Amino acid sequence: MTTTPTMRAITQDTLGGPEVLRLADVPRPDPLPTEVEVRVHAAGVNPVDWKTREGGGMAGVLGEPPFILGWDVSGVVERVGFGVTGVAVGDEVYGMPWFPRQAGAYAEFVTAPSRQFARKPASVDHVRAAGVPLAALTAWQALTDAARVQPGQRVLVHAAAGGVGHFAVQFARHLGAHVTGTARAAKHDWVRELGAEEVIDYTTTRFEDAVKDVDVVIDLVGDGHDRTSTRSLDVLRPGGTLVAVPSGVSGDLLDLARTRGLRATGFLVEPDGAALTAIAGLIDGGRAVVGVDDVLPLAEAAEAHRRGEQGRTRGKLVLRVAG
């Protein structure tokens, strides 16, 4: 009698708070043609994870539990399916596979199309690499695809010290923009080190009173908190662009932007192996750093969610799966 290979994973049987997350043995996946199986060394933790856990985020895409959360992966190729040509067994890779469908990164193994991965940045370990994909791709695609940032433009990044924000500051600066960020005072020095020329303490100053004539706002907060998206229209120059990442753009906000001669757009990140290759080049070239606030073992995923939901992290939280 043969037995089905299993692996350790964090799963949940119901929607709810961090306490619904549990460590369990689940079936180990097999790679299909053009897919690879990756032995996960570390998995990044993102706001979409805890929002999905409680029934928001991508819960509508994943369907009813049980499911395995997580999209950020860094690890080593364990097996390759027929047709895979870009990577081989033993290669170190990282990626954000399947998003917004289930990737199951909170586990010892994941399978996904090989071209949704890229070679891991050689200059960082798996823990730091796992903090990159979703956050960095969000920042990269929002700046280059949604906003089409050009050299010399002025860019405002809300939540500049967060997971996506700290990459957005660095990438906007790399693209030649003048960068302003919003963050708590304790994080100002770090945000300046990342490339921001100005930093606003949003707890003491209304950002619309401190900055104006901005070409692009990357809003990582949303209208759910103090109408951040709507207020951001006040700082844009005519023809400027608001990219609202977490909550999208309501019809009212879109209409308001249009009446002012502004552009407002929602945004959702996509898997992109080619962009991850470019981002790895920036990291290995010393032009971007990965901020990791803390590293916890896989079994403490619930604690990682509790910390993340407090909204006080600097950079990313990461789960160590192997090694």
N, C-alpha and C positions, 0 to 999 in steps of 0.2 A: 504493500500500500504506500503510495507516494503522498507526501505532505506538501502543502503550499508554502513556499518561502514567505517569511514574515519580516517585518521591520518595526522599529519603535517609531511612534509618531504621536503628536499632540492632536487629539480629536475632540469633538464635542457632540453630544447627543441632543442637546436643546440649545435654543438661543438664550442669551442672558449675560450675566456679569462674568468677570474673569474666572470665577469658581467653576464654571461649566467646562473649562478646559481640563483635559485629563490625558495622562500618558498611557498609551495602549500599544499592543501588538496588532498590526494590521497587515493585510496582504502586500507583498512587495510587487511593484509594477514591473512589467516587461516592456522594453522598447519596441515600438512598431517600426516598419520601414521609414527611413529618413529621421528617426528619433534616436536620441541617446539616453542612456541611464547614467545619472550623475550621483555619485556618493556625496551626500551633502556634508560639508565640514562646518558650515555656519549658515544661518538664515537671518536676514534682516527683519526687523519689526517695524511696521508702518501704521499710521492712523487708520488706513482702510482695513487693517486686520481687526482692530477692536470694534470698529463700526460694524463690520460684517458679523463679528461674533455675537453682537447684541441684536442683529436684525436689520441694520442699515447697510451702508457700504455696498458690497457686491453680493449680499445675501440673496437678492432677487435673481442674480445670475446663477449662484451656486445651488439654489433650491433649499429644500428642507434639510436640516442635519440628519445623519452625521456627515460632517465634512472636515477636511484638514485645511487649516489656514496657512497663509504665507505665500509670498511670491518672490522674495529676494533669496537668491541661491548663490553660494560659492562652494565649489567642490571639485572633484576629480571624475573624469569620464570613466565609468566602470564597464559599460557595454555599449556597442553601437548597432543600430539596426541596418538593414540592407539599404544601400543608396547613400549613406553618410560619407561625405568626402572631405569636409572641412576640418574635422577633429578626429582624434584617434584615442583609443584606450590609454589612459594615463595622463592625458592632457588636463591641465588646470583651467577651469572655465568658470564664468559667472554669468548670471542672467536674471531676467524677470519673465519666466516662461508663462505662456497661456493667458496672461491677464487680459480680460477680467474673469476668465473661466478658472476653475480650480487648478492650481499648480501643486499644492500640498507641500510647501517648502518646510513646514515644521515636521520634518521626517528625515529618516536616515538616507532615503533614496527618492529621487524624482525622475520622471521621464518626460521628454518634450522634444519638439522638433529641434534638430541640431543647430539650425540657423537662428534660433531665438537665444542662443548663448554666444559668448565671445571669449577669447583668451583672457584669463584673469590678469589684471595689472601685475607685472612681475615685481614691482617694488613694494607691494603690500601683502600681508598675510590674508588668509581666508576670512578672518573675522572682519577686517576692514573692507575687503572686497564685497562681503555680503551686505555691507551698509550702503553700497553704491547703487545698484540697478534701478529700483523703482524711483527713488528720490532723484538721482542724477538724470535719469531719462525724462522724468517729469520736468525738471528744470531746463534741460537741453531742448526738448521738443516745444515747451512753452515759449522759450526765448527765440529759437531759430525758425520753428514752423508756424506757431500761432501768432507771434508778435513780429517776427522778421526783424529783429533788432539789428541796427546798423551802427558802425563806428561813429562816435561823437554824440549819440543819443543819450538822453537822461532816463534812467530806469529806477523805479522805486520797487523794492522787494519787501513785502510784509512778512513778518515772522522770519526775519533774515538769519536767525541763529538756529532754526529748526532743521529737520532732515532735508527737506527740499530747499528751504531758504538758503542754507549755507552753500549749497551747490549753485543756486541761482545767482548769488552774489559773485561767485568765482567765475562762472561761465559768462555772465554779463560783462564783467571786467575783461575777460579774455576776448570777447567780441568787440571790445573797444568802447564800451559805454561808460558813462559817468554813473556810479551806482550809489543810491541812498537806501538804507535799510531801516526797518523798525524792529526794535528789540528792547528787552529790559536792560537797565543801566549796567547790571553786572556782566552782561555779554557784549558790551560795546567795543571793548578793546579787541576781542576776538573777531568780531564782525569787521572791524577796520583791517585787521591782519588779513582777512580773506579778500579784501579789495574794495570795501565800501569807503567812499570818501566822506560820507556823512551818515550818522546814525541817530535816529530819533527814539527817545524813550516814550513809548506809547502809553505808559502808565501815568505820565505827568504832562504830556504835550499832545494836543490834537495834531496829527500829522499834517492835516490840511492847512494848519496855521504856520507850519515850518518849511513846507516845500511847495513849489509851484512849477508850471511849465515843464511837466514831465512828459516824455514821449510814450513810455510804457510803464504800466503798473502790473507787477506779478503779485496777485492777491492770493495768499495762501491761508487766509483767515476766513473770508466770506462774510456775507451779510448777516449770518446768524450771530455774529459777535459785534455788537455796536455798529451795525450797518457799514462795515468796513468797505464792502464793494461799492455801495452807493456813494459814500463819502470820498472814495478814491477818484470818482469822476471830477471832483472839484479841483484836483491837482493836475489834471491832464491838460496839455495844450490842445488847441483845435486840431483835429485829425489824429489825436493820440489814441492809444489802445489799452484797454483793460482786459487782462486775462484772469478770469476768476476760476481758480482751480478746485477748491473743495466742494462748493455748492452750486456751481454753474451760474447761469445768468437768467433771472426771471424775465417774463415778458415786460413787466413794468420797468425793470432796470434797462433792458434793451431799448425800450421806447425813450426813456430819459436820455440815454446816451445818444441816440439818433437825433433828438431835438437839439442837442448841444454840439452836433457835428463830431461826435466821438464814435469809436468802435469798441464794443464790448462783446466778449466771447467766452463761453465755457471751454473746458478742456478736460480730456481724459487721455492718459498716457497709453502708449502701445508698445508691445515688445519690439525691440529694434537692435539686432546683433551688430549691425554696421555702426550705429551710434555708440554702442558700448565699446566697440573697438577704438573709436575716436576718443571717447572719454578715458579709456585706459591709457591712451597716448598722452593725454594731458596729465594724468596722475603720475605716470612713469617719468614724464618730462619735468616734474616739479611745479607744474602750473595749476594743479588742483590738489587739495588735501581732503581726506575723508575724516570727518569728525565723528568719533564714536564716544557716546556718553558713558555707556556701561555694557558689559558682556555678562550674560547669565547662561547657565546650562539649559538644555532643551526642556528638562523636567520643570523648570521654573518659568515657563511661558506665561502663566497667569500673573506672576509677579511683574514680568516685563510689561504686560498689558496695564497693570495697575499704575506703574510708573509712567508709562507713556500717556495714559489718560489724564495725568496731572498737568500736562502741557509745559513742563519745566525743563525738558531735556535740551542739552546742547549737542546738536548733531543727532546721531542714531543710536538706538538700542539694538543689540545683536544677540542671538541665541547661538551658543556653541553646541554643535551637534556631534562632531567627531574630532579627535585629536586633542 
